[in-house]
């Protein structure tokens, strides 16, 4: 085997650069808020006098349900990032060029490894083999999920991964997941450009704002299932934290329970809203030409986007309140109060944050900064107001949601939206 | 009828349209030709109200289009060249959405245009799974909703198979016979030669009538 020539190394460097600038950049934009949240959560959990990472990995080694929950949570939460890394359409052109397949796969594996880093680091505290097993199993799970296994060898690799996850010894998991890593990543990469025609039920009907909202909902259900699952995870996490806070602080009585539940429901509900508002607002941007062509009033555009996000957040809120009520064995009136309060919080915070993110997501390089800022401001302001004002904060949020909806509605000529349309126009006119 | 009066538009530092006026009378097919990047698509997007001009007015049936004129927009249909509206929507859902946005009653699945445009086999398919030509057929179907008085098409023959291009030409001729106005941008010379009542060349921001 001969050493690679300078020209071959240069070609490989170009592949690294191109895949980094396309798939890597898109994944960074999508995943940055998620990883920021994970870093924040890890700092709270493991920082200072907090928990030791080894405690978590020891518990996971001993308890199968905890280990599986941790693995599933990580796999589902980071699935959108893995999907972008492996299936970004702008990378497909590179496949037509004389680039060896192993170079593509190597760069994709490197990108995916960076995406799995927090999970690997957590497990690496339990030993190098545990870290390697976490790396291999997470990559295998993402590859196998994204390739939609159908060939016997893929189904066998998936089964083997399942068996490996049932084992407490990391060495066994590492051996069981390596075939899935190789087969799954390769199959996911190969199938990325395939367009399959799934069978769907038609959802869009009714008058303009309703039909528009249902279009966004259809987009969420069909193209962003992982994001909806992520919302479910945020809600579950919120329930557990609220229950622990109520139990460990010995909170009793209806009013203090309701206030603490509402306060601790706000961060996960805002995380849900932030997760869903991005794709909904992107869908609205894709439909801009049709909306303008048909003269759709700005109010209808605002209502359609906000209603979709707020409805899902409201459902998450209702589930949060009901679960907390169940966990603390609340009487029916308190259960209804908790559920109703959190549902209203979900509706109002979903509406407010969607409007805030409409201002933040303008399709330029500073989108992520502005989105971060909006979400952080919203989390701090909402949590503080809930802690200080209790359920009265709902009134404040209603006013804020209404004001933001009006002030940040799709603006007219001369605004940033028009400028963005003109930038797109310039790019289109320059295109061959 | 569609009228563009003294339209000027700068994109960044480049003047794309400079005092352009154009009239698309009823019963005629007006074509705009020009090199890549000449500003044809920009002109069409201004004509449909997607982009606001820096100066000038757009009138559809005598109604002002700028500043969100809904009455004017109800008389318009637009077929973009490359837009992919919500890739996760099915064709029937895009159809229902367009009907709702145009505030029109949604025709049933036996609407003759569905069969005629060959959309029936892809009726329940997601837009992301369609070919470029199939997507174009779906967009033409949506633009035909309400049989608009003015139809604006960007590169209508682009991506269509020979049968599709012939069908498109036939549809546009029928519209002209029915006294409806059509504005299209294309560089497909044989297609335009067989169709256009009048043609204009766009270059350097100016619009000139083609004599050849």
Interface residues (C-beta under 8 A of the other chain):
Chain A: X195 X196 X197 X198 X199 X200 X202 X203 X204 X205 X206 X207 X208 X210 X211 X212 X215 X218 X219 X222 X223 X283 X286 X287 X288 X289 X290 X291 X292 X293 X294 X295 X296 X297 X412 X413 X418 X421 X422 X425 X426 X428 X429 X430 X431 X432
Chain B: X11 X12 X14 X16 X36 X37 X39 X41 X42 X45 X48 X49 X50 X51 X52 X66 X67 X68 X69 X70 X72 X73 X74 X76 X78 X80 X82 X83 X84 X85 X86 X87 X88 X89 X90 X92 X93 X94 X96 X97 X98 X100 X101 X102 X103 X124 X125 X126 X128 X129
